[in-house]
Amino acid sequence: MTTTNREWLLAERPDGEPDMDSFELRETDAPSPAPGELLVRTRFLSVDPYMRGRMRDAESYAEPWDVGDALKGGIVGEVVESASDAYDVGDLVTGEGRWADYATLDADDVAPVDPTVADPKAYLGVLGMPGRTAYFGLLEVGEPKPGDTVVVSGAAGAVGSVVGQIAKRNGCRVVGFAGSDEKTAWLTDDLGFDAAINYKDTDDYRAALDEAAPDGVDVYFDNVGGPITDAVFTKLNLDARVAVCGQIAHYNDEGVPTGPRKLPGLIPVRARVEGLLVGDFATRFGEASERLARWVASGDLQHRETVVEGLENAPDAFLGLFSGDNIGKQVVRVSAADEE
């Protein structure tokens, strides 16, 4: 019997913030794996801010989608048909799939998922791309030292929440910006941040930083940009390091925003500002995955996922990233383990 496969397509390129007109749900037959491939039934689908850039008709580090293309993202799924000796039916794997019920993946491009280490959906967050981004971005770009003050914007998100915890492991004072009292409480009460600032309730970010980071900022891990970053740059210490990971405050801008000119302020403090792409560390992914998994299994690294139910709600889950709906990693549950 032929299996129906639902799949989300890019319906049109959005101007400004995307809405439901940007998406189209299509039904087709589930594909069959070619030699060396796996047919994977999606359990969980990742939605991530960088996907907004793939909706633009512009050259970037991530190849843009064409109108009519299937949307793609990280998935965790179960092998339901295997044309490879590497994996058997029933195995759980993670890799780059589609916003779909089923997808064919090259067996060489997936990794196994061990549910004894963490819930499978964690392999899209702390044990996936966001976790590796936090690991390399902080340790290799931020270069934290014991006693440093580390400030993280977007601190209650998938990347920022891991950054802060790794910084604490390295003996730093950690301050996070987040967008609700629930998020800031999670950062300080559960994740061990020393201070957290609810930017939606704060009129003066500089004053808030004076209180939360009285000795200035040695490392800034920037996931957001905008006025928060403007304020942090005024507090950078001598030889500070800034890791620019994301700029979600600007992803829906239709023009190039202007603001304070930051470069002159870097001269007296000799601060270093460096952009971050986790793919640059691909040859060392195994190192990060091993250490992150060990920390998660021991309980030393906490994580949280916000789960949106149903593939039909994947666009809502993606749009929710821009209004701050998620705490931790935002994922979509496409199917349950016991569904057939």
N, C-alpha and C positions, 0 to 999 in steps of 0.2 A: 504494500500500500504506500502511495506517495505521501510524504510528510510535508505539510505546509510550513513555510518559513516566512515570518514577518521580518521586515528589514526597513530601517529608517534611511531616507535619502536627503541630501541637501536640495531643497526645492528652489531656493533663491538666495542670493547673497544679501545679507541684512545691511541696512544703513543704520548705524548706531547700534543700539541694543537689539539683539535678535528677539523674535517672537515666534509664535507657532506657525506663522506663514513661511518661516525658513525651513520647515521640516515637512516631509511627506512619507507616510507609511505605505509600503508596498508589500503585497503577498506574492510569493513565488514558491516553487518547489525547492525543498532542501537540496543542496548540492551533494555530489558524490566525491569522495576523495580520490585524487590521482595517486599514482605510485609515490610513496614517500610522504604522503599527506595524512592528516587525521580529520575526520568529521567530528566537530566538537559541539556539544549542546551547551549553550551558555547558561551558567548558574548566576554569575555576577558580572556586571558591566561597569566599567569606570567612566565617569565624566570628569573632565579636567579643564581648568581655565585656558590652557594653551590651545584648546580646540577652537576657540574663537578666532585665533589667527588663521586657522586653516579654512575658515569661511571667506576670507578675503582673497581677491584676485591680485595677490602681491607676493613677491619672492620673500621667503623667510626661511628660518632654520627647519621648519616643518612644511612639507610639501602641501600646497593648498588643494582643497577639494574642488572639483568641477561641479557645476550645477548638474544634478542628476546622479552624482556619485553616491555610493553607499557611505555612510558615516562610519568611522573606524575609531577604535579605542582598545584599551587593555581589557581583557576578559579573564575570568576563571571559569572553566567549564569541564564537562565530563566527556571523555572520548566515547562516542557511540559507534564509530566505525573506524578501523585502523587499516591503513595501507602501508604501514611501517613496522619494522621489527622493534622499534625503540619503545613503543607504547602499546598497551593492550586496552581493549574495551573495558570501560569502568574506571580507568585511570583519571585522576584530576590533573589538569595542566593549566598553565597561565601563559598568555602571549598576546600579540596584537591581533584582535579579531574585528568584528563588525558590530554595529548596533543591530543585532539580529538574534533570532532564536538559535540558529545554527550557522556555523562557519567552517570552512576548510582551512586548516593551518598546516604549514610545512612542519614536519616533526623536528627538524633541526632548529626551528625558531621558537620553540616553546620550552618551558621549564616545568618540572614536576611540582605539584603542590602537596605538602605534607600536613594533613589536618591535625596531626598530633602535636605540631608545633604551635599552630594558631588556627583560628577559624579561617576557612578558605578565603573569605572576602578580605582578610588582612593582607593577602598577597597582591591586592591592588592598591594598598596604602603603605603601611609601615614596612612591609616586606616586599614592596614593589617599587615602581619608579619614584613615587614621592619619598619613600624612605631612603633610597639611594641618593636622591637629590639632596636631602637634608644631610646625609652622612658626608658626601664629598664636598658639598657646598660649604658646610661649616668647617670641617677639618682641613680641607685642602685650600680653600679660598679664604675663609675667615681666620684660620690659624689661631684658635683660641688658646690662651695661656691661663694657668691658674691665677685667680684674682681679677681677671678681666671682667668688665661689664659688657654683656651681650644683649642687644636689643633686637627683637624679632617683630616684624609687622606681619599681619595675617597669622598670628601665633596660634590660633585655635584651628587652623586648617591642617590638611594632611601633611604638608611639609613643615610648616612652622612649629607644630606641636612636637615633632621629632627633633627639630633643631634645638629647641629649648632644653629638652631632656638630655641630649648629648652634650650640650654646653654645661649643664649641671654636673654631668659625669666627669667633665674636665675641670671642675673646680671654679666655675665662673658664677658671677651674679647675673641672673637672667631676668629680663623685663620683656613682657609681651604686650603688643597692642591687639585687641580683639573688639568685636562689635556688640557685645551684650554682657549683662551681669552674669548670666549663666556661663558664658564662655570664659570670662575672667576668673570666675570661681573655680572652674575646671582646671585652668592653668595653675592657679596657686594651691588649691586644695588637693588636687589629684596628681598633677604633673610636677609639682615642686618648684614652679617659678617663684622667684623672690618677690616680684611685683607684677601687676597686670593693669593696663589702662583701657577702660572702655571708651574708645574714641568717639562713640556716638553721644556720650554724656559729658564730653570734655570740650570746652570752648578754647582752651589754651594748651596746645600740645607741649609747648616749650616748658610751661610751668609744671605740667604733669611729669615731664621728664626730669626737671630739677628735683622733684620729690622722689621719683622712683629710681633715678640714676644720678645721685648727687655728685658722684665722682666722674661724670661724663661717660662717653660711650667709646669702647675699644673695638667692638665688632658690631656691625649692623648687618643683619640678614633681611634683605628687603624683598617681600613678596607682593607689595602693594603699590608703592610710588605715591604721588600726590602730596597733599599737605603733611601727612605723617612723615614722609621722607624729608620734606623741606625742614621740618622741625628737628629731626634727628641730625641732619647735617650740621646744624649750628652747635651741636653738643659733642662732636667728634674730638677725641683726644689725639695727642701726638702719636703718629704712626698707626692710626686707626685703619681697620680693614672693613670694606663694604662689599658684600656679596649681593649682586643684583640678580635675583632668581626670577622674579615676576613683577608685573606692573598692572595688576588687575584693575586698578583705579582708572586706567587709560585704555583698556582693551576695546571699549565701545566708542571711544572718541572718534569723531568724523574728521577732525583736523588735529594738528599738532598743538597741544596745549602749551602755554607759556607760564612761567612762574619765576620764582627767585633764581638768579644766576648762581649756581652752586660752585662752579669751578674755582673762583677766587678764594673761597673759604678753605679749599683743600691745600693751598700753598703753605700757609703758616703751620698747619698740623701735619703736613706731608702724608696725608691719608691716601690709601690705595683703594680705588673703586674698580671692581672686576665683574664682568658679566659671567653668568654661569649657565652652561648647558651640560646636563648630566651625561649625555651621550659621549662627551669627550673622555669620560672615564670608563668606557665600555669594557676595556680589557681588564678592569679591576672590579667588575660587578660581583664576581664570586666572593671577593674579600668582604665587600659591604654586606651582601646577603647573608654570609656566614655569621658575621658579628651581630647584625641586626636580629637574626633568628635566635642567636644565643641569648641576647638581652631580652627578647620577648619571652622566650621559653622560661627564663629565670624570674620573670616578673619585674625586671629592672627597667624595662621600657614599656610604658603604657600606650595604648592606642584605642581609638574609638572610630566607629563608622556610622554614618547616617545613611540609612537604607530607605530608598524609594522603591515601592513595590510595583512591579509590572513593566515589561518592555514598552507598553503603550505610554508610560509616563516618563520615558527617558528624556524627551525634550524639557519637560518640567524640571527634572533633576538637574539638567545642565543649566537652565536659566536661573535656577535657585542659587547657583554659585555666585551670581552677580548681586544677589540681594542678601547673601550671607546666611542662607538657610541651614547650612551644614555646620556641624561640629565634628572635627576630624575629617575623615575621608568620605566624600559623597559617592555612593555606589547605587546601582539599580539591581534589584533582585529580579532576574529574568525567569528563573525556574527554581523550584525547590528540589531537594535531593531525592525525594520519593516520587516525583512526577514521572510519568512515562509518556 
